[in-house]
Every structure is written in C-alpha cells, then in structure tokens.
Amino acid sequence: MFNYNNFKQKSPQQRFLFIFGLVILLFYLALGVLLIFWKDIPFDIQPTYRVAFGLLLIVYAVIRFFRLNKQTDR
C-alpha cells in the first residue's frame, strides 16, 4: 500500500502534493464527521440533510484516499 522507498524517490513537488492530498483528505473526513455528530450546528439545516451531506463528504474522502493511494503506486 505505502512504500516508504517510493516516497523518498519522489521530487519535492510530488511529495508536497502527496502530503497536501492527505491534509485535504483528512479535512473532508473531519468535516463529514463534524456535520453528522455536531447537534448545535450554527446554521439551520434539517438533521436528515445534515447526516446525508456528512455521509457524502465521508464517501468523497474515501474516494480521494483510493485515488491518492493509486497515484502513489506509479
């Protein structure tokens, strides 16, 4: 899955983009979990839509993870 030797051989730009991709992935995951479990959210949204949007963000984070993982295999 993750090969440290392959990571060391990348250029600094590729390493930066990989780490940036991980940060964005964690952001989407955290935002999805936050939307699902934060009951007193400061904007008015129905709980059903809030959970649906949170799940959509988590699914998108998983898709980004597999795309990022596939990209590192090259």
MARZA-913821 format. One record per residue: y, x, z of N, C-alpha, C in turn. Coordinates in steps of 0.05 Angstrom, whole numbers, padded with zeros to 5 digits, always signed. Each point is the difference from the previous one (the first is absolute). Layout:
# MARZA-913821
YXZYXZYXZ...
END
This chain:
# MARZA-913821
-00024+00016+00000+00024-00016+00000+00025+00017+00000+00005+00016+00021+00023+00017+00001-00009+00029+00001+00007+00016-00019-00008+00027-00002+00025+00017+00007-00002+00015+00022+00023+00016+00009+00006+00022-00020-00021+00012-00012+00005+00022-00019+00015-00011-00025-00006-00024-00008+00014-00012-00023+00029-00005+00008+00005-00007+00025+00028-00005+00009+00016+00026+00000-00013+00022+00008+00014+00026+00001+00007+00010-00028-00016-00007-00020+00005+00009-00027+00022-00015-00015+00009-00022+00011+00021-00016-00013+00027+00014+00002+00017-00007-00019+00027+00010+00000+00016-00014+00023+00022+00012+00009+00015-00013+00021+00009-00028-00007+00007-00005-00025+00008-00026-00008-00023-00020+00003-00024+00007-00008-00023-00017+00002-00007-00005+00030+00003+00020+00016-00005-00004+00029+00020-00018+00012+00026+00003-00007+00020-00018+00010-00005-00029-00008-00007-00004-00026-00005-00027-00009-00025-00012+00014-00020+00016+00005-00023-00010+00015+00007-00008+00028+00016+00016+00014+00008-00006+00028+00019-00024-00001+00018-00002-00019+00017-00023-00003-00016-00025-00005-00021+00002-00016-00017-00023-00005-00014-00009+00025-00008+00019+00017-00013-00008+00026+00020-00014+00018+00025+00010+00000+00020-00012+00017+00006-00029-00009+00003-00004-00026+00005-00027-00010-00024-00018+00005-00025+00010-00002-00024-00015+00006+00001-00009+00029+00006+00018+00018+00001-00007+00029+00023-00020+00005+00022+00002-00015+00022-00019+00003-00009-00028-00007-00013-00003-00023-00010-00027-00008-00020-00011+00019-00018+00017+00010-00020-00009+00019+00013-00009+00026+00019+00016+00010+00014-00007+00025+00016-00026-00003+00014-00002-00023+00016-00024-00005-00018-00025-00001-00023+00002-00013-00019-00023-00001-00010-00008+00027-00007+00020+00016-00010-00006+00028+00023-00011+00017+00024+00010-00004+00023-00009+00015+00006-00029-00007-00001-00007-00025+00004-00028-00008-00020-00019+00011-00025+00009+00002-00021-00018+00010+00002-00004+00030+00005+00020+00015-00002-00001+00029+00027-00004+00015+00022+00003-00013+00026-00004+00013+00008-00029-00001-00002-00013+00023+00005-00029+00001+00029-00008-00001+00018+00016+00013+00029-00006+00000+00014+00015-00021-00008-00002-00025+00012+00015-00022+00029-00011-00003+00019+00018-00006+00028-00009+00000+00008-00018-00023-00016-00005-00020+00007-00018-00021-00019-00024-00001+00010-00021-00011-00015-00026+00000-00021+00000-00023-00025+00001+00007-00022-00002-00019-00023-00014+00013-00013-00017-00015-00023-00014+00012-00022+00019+00006-00015-00005+00022-00022+00018+00008-00021+00004-00022-00006-00021-00015-00020+00003-00021+00009+00020-00021+00025-00003-00009+00010+00018-00020+00004+00029+00010+00007+00002+00026+00002+00026+00012-00026+00015+00001-00022-00014+00007-00026+00013+00001-00010+00006-00028+00006-00018-00019-00009+00004-00028+00015+00025-00012+00026+00002+00006+00015+00023-00010-00009+00026+00013-00006-00001+00026-00011+00023+00014-00027+00009-00011-00017-00019-00006-00026+00007-00012+00004+00011-00028+00019-00011-00015+00005+00011-00027+00010+00029+00002+00017+00006+00019+00009+00028+00003-00023+00018+00009-00018-00009+00016-00023+00017+00008-00018+00004-00023-00005-00020-00016-00017+00004-00024+00013+00019-00019+00027-00002-00003+00014+00019-00018-00002+00028+00011+00001+00004+00026-00003+00026+00012-00027+00011-00006-00021-00016+00002-00027+00009-00006-00003+00008-00030+00013-00016-00017-00001+00007-00029+00014+00027-00004+00023+00004+00013+00014+00026-00002-00017+00023+00010-00015-00005+00022-00017+00020+00011-00021+00009-00021-00013-00019-00013-00021+00007-00019+00013+00014-00025+00023-00008-00008+00013+00013-00022+00008+00029+00007+00010+00003+00025+00007+00027+00009-00024+00017+00003-00022-00011+00010-00025+00015+00003-00011+00007-00027+00001-00018-00019-00010+00006-00027+00017+00022-00013+00026+00000+00005+00018+00020-00011-00006+00028+00010-00009+00002+00025-00006+00027+00011-00026+00011-00010-00017-00016-00011-00026+00009-00010+00003+00016-00026+00023-00002-00013+00004+00014-00026+00001+00030+00003
END
